[in-house]
């Protein structure tokens, strides 16, 4: 199995970061504006990614597996790209001085392929979008996210 991991420090409380990761409004502020669903444990979130023209370029559903306030958010993907189905995204939070450290992992990829590299880079840009949202109130969610290649 292959995992993607990133670490980013956010100058804010763990509570503020947790809210951005565990609510539809929060997720819409840093990942994709098209976020809907049930954010309770066992609930399903749906995210859609649109081109700036409004055309859908991808969508996925994820089950909310675990929520520990101010500590952990855990999702399992149930639909989307084949490579993402049955993978897990975990955000572990820890306060350290003026920062909340976000240890992000996208776990259980079947293999490392070119799409894994693309997704790793995109997750990195979205972790910076999360940082911007919590620190300044303005993230860069899809469709206004940073474009890294011809796949987005």
N, C-alpha and C positions, 0 to 999 in steps of 0.2 A: 504494500500500500504506500501511497505517496501523500504527503501533506504539504500545504502551503502555509507558511507562518509569517506574520509581520508583528512588529512591536512599535507602538507610537505613544508618545506622552501628550496628554491633553491638559492644559492649564485650566482645570475646573474640577469640581467635586465629582466623586464617583456617582453620586445620585444624578447629576446632570448628564453624564455620559450614559448611564444606565437608561435614562428616559429616552435618549436619542436612539438607543438600540432596541428598546422594548415596546415602543408605541408606533402605530402607523404614521402619525404625524412626524415623529422623530426620524423614522426610516425614510420617509418621503423627503426629508430635509437634507439627507446626505447620500442616499443610494439611488433611488428612483422616485420621481414625483408620483408615479403610478403604483402606489402601494395601498392594498386593501386587505381586509380580513380580520380574523379573530386573534388577538395577541395574548390570549390566556394559554396556559399549559394545555396541550392537546389540540389547540386551535390551529387553523391553517391560514397562513398569509399568502397572498398572491402579489407578485411583483411583475410589472411589464416594463419593457424597455422600448422606447420610441426613438426613431430618428428625429432630427429637428423638423423634418417635414410632417411628422405625425404618424408615419408608417411604423407599425410594430416590427421590431427586429429581434425580439425574444421575450419569453415569459417563463416564469417558474412558480411553483408552489412549494412552501416549506411548512413542516409541522413544528410547532413550538414544543421542544422537548423538555427544556429546563429553564427556569427563571429564578435566580437568587438575587433579590434586590441589592443593587450596588456592587455585585460580585460577578455574576455569570449570566449570559444569555446563550442558549444553545438551540440551533435550528437543525432539522434534517430535511433535505430536499426530496420531495416526492414526485415532482415533475419538472421538466425543463430539458436542457441538453442531456443526452444519454450519459455523458461523463459525470454529471452532477447528481443523478438519481442515486439515492441511498448514501450520499456524502453528508457530512456534518460540518456546520460552521459553529464555532464556539468563540465567544468574546469573554475573556477573563479580565476582570478589572481589579487593580490594586492601587490604593493611594500611596504616593511616595513624595513627601514634601508638598510642593505647590502643584504637583502633577497627579493625574490619574493615568496609570500605565494601562494601555489596552494591549493585551496579548491576544492577537487574532490567529485563529487556525481554521483552515478549510481542509478537513481530514477525510481520509479513506478513498482517495482517488485510486482507481484500479492500476493506472500506469502514468508515468510522466511522458507527456506528448506535447506537441506544439501548442495545443489548446490550453494545457496546464500553464505554460509559460505566459500566454496571453492573459489568462484569468489571474495569475499571480500579480502581473503588472496592473491590471484593472483593479484588483482588490487593494493594491497599494495606493492607487489614486483615490479610491473611495475611502480608505482610512484617513487620508489627508483631508478629504471632504468632510468626514465626521469631525476631525479636529477643528476645521474651520467653522463648521456649524455650531459646535458647542462653545468655542472660544469667541466667535464674532457674531453668531446668529445667522450667518449666511454660508451654506454649503454649496457644493457643485454636483447636485444629483442629476442623473439622466433625465432629460436629454441635453442638459447643459454641462455634462461632465467633461473631463479632459479626454480627448480622443487620442488613443495611443497607436492605432494602426488602421488598416483597411477593414477590420472585422467589426468596427463600431463606428 
